[in-house]
């Protein structure tokens, strides 16, 4: 259980990450805001409290035993980079080089950036990568976990369901899929485009343990991840979130999936986050 002081600290880190996401996408005039904001609490709690991950500025000294992370929905790289800067993998001042020519901070994660496990961005492939890493860890008798962040629109891809079948078959109790269930994708509502509900029942039918949470509630996120680490089968955490969370005019608006804010939008959004 998290202490009240830890919750407050994580709330401040999330606020910093939201500001950084806005500044990065605004400066680049390109990038994905909506999904970065919806995944903010999930990734902040995971990296800062639940993963065996960071030694300031580099991967854990015991490279073999650290946890692994795959950002399958690679377009939300802004929040990923912001967290890596908080952890000391990259300088915070480098964040504003996002998507600029020659930067290490590409629009989708690349291995040029310290702390990145795999290059991602072609949707639907991350869970298969996670399965492969989890199998390798078991073969090497390493007790680390693999965490894969997926978008809900992304899991309409067939390759994801092959991985959902593979993980229980290979007894991958070291694999945790975190699904950012914000119910919006680039074309609109997930339920209008290709319905996913009842998602929990579908995953249980594939023999996954399923935990459903409020993806913006920090204690719920922490408890779910810690519970998942103790499971005897693969775990899917369905995190119900709000696309664009934290900025009123971006919330639940598919139009902010991959649009950069104007100067007026940016100032309005930052005013809300600074209020």
DOMI-165604 format. One line per field, with one value per residue: residue number from 1; residue in three letters; x negated, y negated, z of N, C-alpha, C in turn. Coordinates in steps of 0.05 Angstrom, whole numbers. Atoms other than C-alpha are relative to their C-alpha. Layout:
i = c(NUM:...)
aa = c(ALA:...)
n.east = c(X:...)
n.north = c(Y:...)
n.up = c(Z:...)
ca.east = c(X:...)
ca.north = c(Y:...)
ca.up = c(Z:...)
c.east = c(X:...)
c.north = c(Y:...)
c.up = c(Z:...)
REM end
This chain:
i = c(1:2:3:4:5:6:7:8:9:10:11:12:13:14:15:16:17:18:19:20:21:22:23:24:25:26:27:28:29:30:31:32:33:34:35:36:37:38:39:40:41:42:43:44:45:46:47:48:49:50:51:52:53:54:55:56:57:58:59:60:61:62:63:64:65:66:67:68:69:70:71:72:73:74:75:76:77:78:79:80:81:82:83:84:85:86:87:88:89:90:91:92:93:94:95:96:97:98:99:100:101:102:103:104:105:106:107:108:109:110:111:112:113:114:115:116:117:118:119:120:121:122:123:124:125:126:127:128:129:130:131:132:133:134:135:136:137:138:139:140:141:142:143:144:145:146:147:148:149:150:151:152:153:154:155:156:157:158:159:160:161:162:163:164:165:166:167:168:169:170:171:172:173:174:175:176:177:178:179:180:181:182:183:184:185:186:187:188:189:190:191:192:193:194:195:196:197:198:199:200:201:202:203:204:205:206:207:208:209:210:211:212:213:214:215:216:217:218:219:220:221:222:223:224:225:226:227:228:229:230:231:232:233:234:235:236:237:238:239:240:241:242:243:244:245:246:247:248:249:250:251:252:253:254:255:256:257:258:259:260:261:262:263:264:265:266:267:268:269:270:271:272:273:274:275)
aa = c(UNK:UNK:UNK:UNK:UNK:UNK:UNK:UNK:UNK:UNK:UNK:UNK:UNK:UNK:UNK:UNK:UNK:UNK:UNK:UNK:UNK:UNK:UNK:UNK:UNK:UNK:UNK:UNK:UNK:UNK:UNK:UNK:UNK:UNK:UNK:UNK:UNK:UNK:UNK:UNK:UNK:UNK:UNK:UNK:UNK:UNK:UNK:UNK:UNK:UNK:UNK:UNK:UNK:UNK:UNK:UNK:UNK:UNK:UNK:UNK:UNK:UNK:UNK:UNK:UNK:UNK:UNK:UNK:UNK:UNK:UNK:UNK:UNK:UNK:UNK:UNK:UNK:UNK:UNK:UNK:UNK:UNK:UNK:UNK:UNK:UNK:UNK:UNK:UNK:UNK:UNK:UNK:UNK:UNK:UNK:UNK:UNK:UNK:UNK:UNK:UNK:UNK:UNK:UNK:UNK:UNK:UNK:UNK:UNK:UNK:UNK:UNK:UNK:UNK:UNK:UNK:UNK:UNK:UNK:UNK:UNK:UNK:UNK:UNK:UNK:UNK:UNK:UNK:UNK:UNK:UNK:UNK:UNK:UNK:UNK:UNK:UNK:UNK:UNK:UNK:UNK:UNK:UNK:UNK:UNK:UNK:UNK:UNK:UNK:UNK:UNK:UNK:UNK:UNK:UNK:UNK:UNK:UNK:UNK:UNK:UNK:UNK:UNK:UNK:UNK:UNK:UNK:UNK:UNK:UNK:UNK:UNK:UNK:UNK:UNK:UNK:UNK:UNK:UNK:UNK:UNK:UNK:UNK:UNK:UNK:UNK:UNK:UNK:UNK:UNK:UNK:UNK:UNK:UNK:UNK:UNK:UNK:UNK:UNK:UNK:UNK:UNK:UNK:UNK:UNK:UNK:UNK:UNK:UNK:UNK:UNK:UNK:UNK:UNK:UNK:UNK:UNK:UNK:UNK:UNK:UNK:UNK:UNK:UNK:UNK:UNK:UNK:UNK:UNK:UNK:UNK:UNK:UNK:UNK:UNK:UNK:UNK:UNK:UNK:UNK:UNK:UNK:UNK:UNK:UNK:UNK:UNK:UNK:UNK:UNK:UNK:UNK:UNK:UNK:UNK:UNK:UNK:UNK:UNK:UNK:UNK:UNK:UNK:UNK:UNK:UNK:UNK:UNK:UNK:UNK:UNK:UNK:UNK:UNK:UNK)
n.east = c(-17:15:-4:-11:21:7:-21:3:23:-8:-18:17:15:-19:-5:24:0:-20:11:21:-13:-11:22:15:-16:-3:26:6:-23:-6:2:-25:-6:-22:8:21:-13:-15:19:19:1:8:28:14:1:15:29:11:-5:-5:20:29:7:19:22:2:14:7:-15:10:26:-4:-17:-16:-22:-19:-25:0:-24:-4:-22:-10:-12:25:-5:-2:28:6:-1:22:25:-1:6:28:15:-4:17:28:11:7:-3:-27:1:-1:-27:-10:10:-18:-7:16:20:24:-5:-3:-28:-16:-29:-5:25:22:22:19:-5:6:-23:-20:4:-4:-11:-28:-15:-17:-19:-8:23:14:-6:16:27:0:1:26:18:-8:10:29:6:-5:21:25:-7:0:-27:-10:-25:-2:-24:-6:-22:-15:-24:-23:-3:21:-6:-16:18:0:25:-3:-14:19:16:-18:-1:27:10:-8:10:28:0:15:-9:17:-9:-23:-10:-15:-16:-10:-27:-12:-24:2:24:2:-24:-24:-4:7:-24:-12:18:2:-5:18:-13:11:28:10:-8:16:27:-3:-4:26:14:15:-11:-7:-5:-11:5:0:27:11:1:27:1:-11:21:22:-9:-4:26:13:-15:8:27:-2:-18:11:-6:2:-20:-8:-12:-16:0:-20:12:-12:19:4:-5:14:-6:-29:-10:12:-11:-21:-2:17:15:27:16:27:1:15:-16:8:11:-22:-7:22:-1:-24:5:20:-13:-15:18:15:-19)
n.north = c(24:25:20:24:16:-12:7:28:2:-10:20:22:-11:-1:27:8:-14:12:25:-7:-11:23:17:-15:-1:28:9:-15:4:-27:-19:-11:10:-13:-25:5:9:-21:-20:14:-13:-28:-3:13:-19:-24:5:12:-15:-29:-14:0:12:22:12:26:4:-24:-24:-11:-12:-28:2:-25:-3:22:-4:10:14:3:19:-9:23:16:28:16:3:24:-5:-19:16:16:-17:-6:23:1:-21:5:-13:22:26:12:20:-13:-6:18:-8:-21:-1:18:-14:-9:-5:-27:-3:-3:-1:-26:-7:-13:-9:22:13:-17:-10:-12:-29:-8:20:-7:20:-14:-10:-28:-18:1:-23:-23:6:-5:-29:-10:8:-16:-28:1:3:-26:-18:8:-2:27:4:27:2:15:16:10:20:-2:17:-17:-2:-18:-28:-10:-14:-29:-9:2:-23:-22:2:-7:-30:-12:4:-21:-26:-2:5:24:14:23:19:17:18:22:10:28:-3:26:-3:17:-3:22:3:4:-18:-28:-17:5:-9:-29:-2:-16:-10:3:-7:-17:-27:-11:-7:-23:-24:-8:-10:21:13:28:20:24:22:28:5:26:-2:-9:-24:-23:-8:-12:-25:-18:-9:-17:-25:-14:-11:-25:-19:-25:-1:28:19:23:21:17:26:18:27:22:11:29:5:22:25:-3:0:-23:-25:-15:13:-14:19:5:-24:5:27:19:24:27:16:5:-25:-7:18:-7:-25:4:15:-20:-18:17:12)
n.up = c(0:2:-21:10:11:26:18:7:18:27:12:10:23:22:9:15:25:18:10:19:25:15:10:21:24:10:11:25:18:9:-22:-10:-27:-13:-13:-19:-25:-12:-11:-17:-26:3:5:-22:-23:8:0:-25:-24:3:16:-5:25:6:-16:12:25:15:-8:-25:1:6:24:4:-19:0:15:28:8:29:6:26:14:0:7:-24:-9:-17:-29:-6:-2:-24:-23:1:-10:-29:-11:4:24:19:-12:3:21:26:7:21:26:10:28:16:17:-14:-28:-10:-9:24:-4:-12:-15:14:-17:-4:-26:-23:-16:17:1:28:18:5:15:18:-21:-1:-1:-25:-18:10:-9:-29:-3:6:-22:-24:5:-3:-28:-13:9:-15:-29:-11:-11:6:14:25:1:27:1:25:3:5:29:10:-4:22:18:-4:-12:-29:-10:1:-24:-23:-1:-5:-27:-18:9:-9:-30:-5:-23:-3:20:-7:21:-11:22:-4:10:1:17:24:18:18:16:-17:-22:5:2:26:22:-3:-28:-16:-24:-27:3:-22:5:22:-9:-18:17:10:-24:-13:-23:8:-21:12:-19:9:9:-10:-30:-5:-17:15:20:-15:-11:22:10:-20:0:25:-4:-17:13:10:28:11:-11:16:-15:17:-14:11:0:16:19:-5:-28:-13:15:3:27:14:-12:16:27:18:17:-12:1:11:10:-16:-8:8:-23:-18:-14:-18:-24:-15:-13:-21:-21:-15:-15:-20:-18)
ca.east = c(0:-25:-35:1:-65:-81:-14:-25:-94:-66:-11:-65:-105:-42:-29:-101:-93:-29:-63:-122:-77:-42:-107:-141:-83:-72:-146:-151:-84:-73:-58:-5:25:90:62:1:46:90:30:-3:15:5:-65:-86:-67:-96:-164:-171:-143:-134:-190:-261:-288:-329:-397:-406:-423:-430:-399:-405:-475:-450:-423:-397:-351:-317:-245:-229:-179:-150:-109:-68:-27:-92:-59:-51:-127:-122:-101:-153:-209:-185:-188:-257:-280:-251:-291:-355:-362:-363:-371:-305:-328:-331:-256:-243:-284:-226:-214:-267:-319:-375:-342:-346:-272:-238:-162:-161:-211:-278:-340:-378:-346:-375:-325:-285:-277:-251:-235:-159:-106:-78:-15:3:-67:-87:-52:-86:-153:-134:-120:-187:-224:-184:-201:-275:-275:-245:-295:-351:-316:-310:-252:-241:-175:-156:-105:-71:-29:25:77:148:154:90:118:164:102:101:28:47:95:43:1:60:64:-11:-23:20:-3:-75:-56:-82:-66:-121:-81:-34:7:32:89:102:178:195:247:222:176:157:222:269:299:270:340:364:304:294:327:283:332:338:262:251:292:255:187:211:233:161:140:111:121:157:156:200:184:192:130:123:128:57:68:111:56:2:43:61:-11:-36:19:1:-71:-47:-2:-10:12:7:44:82:96:154:145:207:180:199:165:134:140:122:140:214:223:180:216:257:242:215:193:134:108:50:58:10:41:41:9:77:93:25:31:101:80:19:61:106:47:15:79)
ca.north = c(0:-69:-121:-187:-222:-174:-187:-262:-254:-212:-263:-317:-272:-261:-335:-347:-293:-324:-392:-360:-323:-388:-427:-372:-365:-440:-454:-398:-418:-343:-285:-248:-282:-246:-177:-204:-239:-179:-134:-184:-154:-83:-93:-140:-91:-32:-64:-102:-50:20:36:58:10:-52:-70:-144:-154:-81:-12:27:51:122:119:191:182:116:114:100:52:51:-9:26:-37:-71:-136:-158:-166:-237:-211:-155:-205:-250:-193:-172:-243:-241:-177:-206:-167:-231:-305:-341:-396:-345:-336:-396:-364:-315:-298:-347:-327:-286:-278:-215:-227:-201:-203:-130:-98:-79:-46:-111:-135:-107:-65:-42:34:43:-1:-3:-40:10:26:96:124:105:162:213:179:183:257:269:231:267:335:316:295:361:400:362:374:299:278:209:186:159:103:86:23:31:-17:9:-10:28:93:97:124:199:207:185:242:292:266:271:345:357:328:377:435:419:406:335:314:262:223:165:131:62:39:-36:-30:-102:-78:-125:-115:-158:-146:-154:-107:-37:-9:-41:-17:54:68:96:106:147:145:176:237:245:245:292:340:339:360:293:266:199:139:80:12:-63:-80:-149:-125:-119:-71:-25:-24:-8:47:78:81:109:162:179:191:247:282:353:337:278:217:165:100:65:-8:-50:-119:-185:-205:-274:-268:-332:-383:-396:-411:-350:-299:-246:-281:-236:-297:-304:-235:-261:-336:-390:-448:-518:-573:-590:-517:-507:-568:-548:-477:-498:-548:-490:-447:-505:-524)
ca.up = c(0:-18:36:29:17:-40:-72:-69:-100:-157:-169:-177:-224:-266:-269:-292:-345:-372:-377:-412:-462:-481:-488:-529:-578:-583:-596:-648:-680:-684:-638:-599:-539:-524:-510:-475:-425:-415:-400:-354:-286:-310:-335:-279:-224:-262:-272:-207:-159:-189:-237:-222:-272:-264:-236:-248:-321:-341:-340:-276:-260:-260:-331:-328:-269:-284:-308:-381:-412:-482:-504:-557:-571:-589:-613:-540:-535:-505:-437:-441:-454:-399:-349:-374:-361:-291:-279:-304:-369:-411:-393:-382:-429:-485:-484:-528:-583:-593:-666:-690:-743:-712:-644:-602:-584:-646:-655:-637:-588:-618:-590:-598:-533:-468:-428:-489:-490:-562:-621:-629:-668:-717:-676:-655:-647:-576:-539:-584:-568:-494:-501:-532:-478:-423:-454:-457:-384:-363:-405:-369:-301:-289:-245:-276:-305:-373:-376:-442:-451:-505:-532:-537:-610:-622:-595:-655:-690:-701:-680:-610:-602:-625:-568:-520:-539:-535:-465:-425:-468:-449:-375:-377:-307:-314:-367:-352:-406:-387:-432:-436:-444:-464:-515:-570:-630:-688:-725:-665:-614:-609:-600:-665:-705:-678:-611:-556:-499:-458:-460:-391:-410:-475:-440:-385:-440:-465:-394:-372:-302:-310:-264:-281:-251:-256:-296:-264:-191:-167:-108:-153:-206:-155:-122:-189:-213:-148:-149:-221:-201:-154:-204:-229:-300:-349:-324:-364:-328:-362:-342:-355:-374:-406:-470:-461:-385:-348:-402:-403:-477:-497:-453:-490:-556:-611:-649:-601:-617:-659:-666:-642:-603:-630:-588:-560:-544:-513:-467:-447:-432:-392:-353:-332:-311:-273:-237)
c.east = c(-18:6:12:-21:-9:21:-3:-24:6:19:-16:-16:19:6:-24:0:21:-10:-21:11:10:-23:-15:16:4:-25:-6:21:9:-1:28:5:20:-7:-23:12:16:-17:-18:-3:-11:-30:-17:-3:-17:-30:-11:3:0:-22:-28:-13:-24:-22:-5:-16:-6:18:-12:-27:1:21:19:25:20:26:-2:27:1:24:11:14:-21:5:2:-28:-4:0:-22:-26:0:-7:-30:-17:2:-19:-29:-13:-9:3:28:0:1:29:11:-13:18:8:-15:-22:-25:4:-1:30:18:30:10:-27:-20:-22:-21:3:-6:26:21:-7:1:11:29:14:19:20:6:-23:-12:5:-15:-30:-2:-1:-28:-20:6:-9:-30:-8:4:-21:-26:4:-3:28:12:27:-2:27:4:24:13:22:24:7:-19:7:21:-17:-1:-25:1:13:-15:-17:16:3:-27:-8:9:-11:-29:-3:-16:11:-17:8:25:6:16:14:11:28:13:23:0:-25:1:25:25:1:-8:25:16:-16:-3:3:-17:14:15:-29:-10:8:-15:-28:1:4:-26:-19:-20:14:5:6:10:-1:7:-29:-12:-1:-27:-2:11:-21:-22:9:4:-26:-13:14:-8:-27:0:16:-13:7:-4:23:5:13:15:4:19:-10:16:-21:-2:3:-17:4:29:9:-12:13:22:4:-20:-16:-28:-17:-29:-3:-16:17:-10:-11:22:8:-21:1:24:-4:-20:11:16:-18:-16:19:-1)
c.north = c(-25:-18:-25:-18:10:-7:-29:-4:10:-19:-23:9:2:-27:-10:14:-11:-27:6:9:-24:-17:14:0:-27:-9:15:-5:27:19:8:-7:17:26:-2:-9:21:21:-11:13:28:3:-13:18:24:-5:-9:18:31:15:0:-11:-18:-3:-26:0:25:23:12:14:30:1:24:0:-23:8:-13:-14:-3:-19:7:-22:-22:-30:-18:-3:-25:6:19:-16:-17:16:8:-23:-3:20:-4:13:-20:-27:-11:-21:12:5:-17:5:21:-5:-20:17:7:6:30:6:0:0:25:10:14:6:-21:-13:19:7:13:30:10:-23:9:-22:13:16:29:19:1:23:25:-4:7:30:12:-6:16:29:1:-2:26:21:-5:1:-27:-7:-28:2:-17:-14:-11:-19:1:-21:18:1:20:29:10:16:30:11:-1:25:26:0:6:30:12:-2:21:27:4:-7:-25:-17:-25:-23:-15:-18:-22:-14:-27:-1:-28:-2:-18:8:-21:-6:-5:21:29:17:-5:13:31:6:20:12:26:10:18:29:13:9:23:26:10:9:-20:-7:-29:-16:-25:-23:-27:-8:-27:0:13:24:25:11:15:28:21:11:19:27:16:13:26:21:25:4:-28:-17:-23:-20:-18:-26:-19:-29:-19:-10:-30:-8:-23:-27:2:2:23:26:11:-12:14:-18:-7:25:-6:-28:-18:-24:-25:-15:-5:25:7:-17:6:26:-3:-16:19:17:-15:-12:13)
c.up = c(0:24:-13:-13:-28:-21:-10:-19:-28:-14:-12:-25:-24:-12:-17:-27:-19:-11:-21:-27:-17:-12:-22:-26:-12:-14:-27:-21:-11:24:10:29:15:15:19:27:14:14:22:28:-1:-2:23:24:-6:2:27:24:-3:-15:13:-25:0:21:-14:-26:-16:8:26:-3:-5:-23:-2:17:0:-15:-28:-5:-30:-3:-28:-15:0:-7:25:12:17:29:8:3:25:25:0:9:30:14:-5:-25:-21:15:-5:-23:-28:-10:-23:-27:-14:-29:-18:-15:17:30:7:7:-25:7:12:13:-18:19:3:28:23:15:-17:-4:-29:-16:-7:-15:-20:18:-3:5:29:19:-9:8:30:6:-4:22:25:-3:5:30:15:-8:15:30:14:9:-6:-15:-25:1:-28:1:-28:0:-6:-30:-13:2:-19:-20:6:14:30:11:-3:25:25:2:9:30:20:-8:9:30:7:23:6:-20:9:-23:14:-23:7:-14:0:-20:-25:-16:-21:-16:16:22:-8:-4:-25:-22:1:30:15:25:-5:0:22:-5:-22:10:20:-16:-12:23:11:27:-7:25:-13:20:-13:-6:7:31:8:19:-14:-20:14:10:-22:-11:20:2:-25:2:16:-13:-10:-29:-11:10:-20:19:-19:16:-14:3:-17:-19:4:29:10:-13:-9:-29:-18:9:-17:-27:-18:-18:11:1:-9:-11:19:7:-13:24:20:16:21:26:17:16:23:23:18:18:21:21:28)
REM end
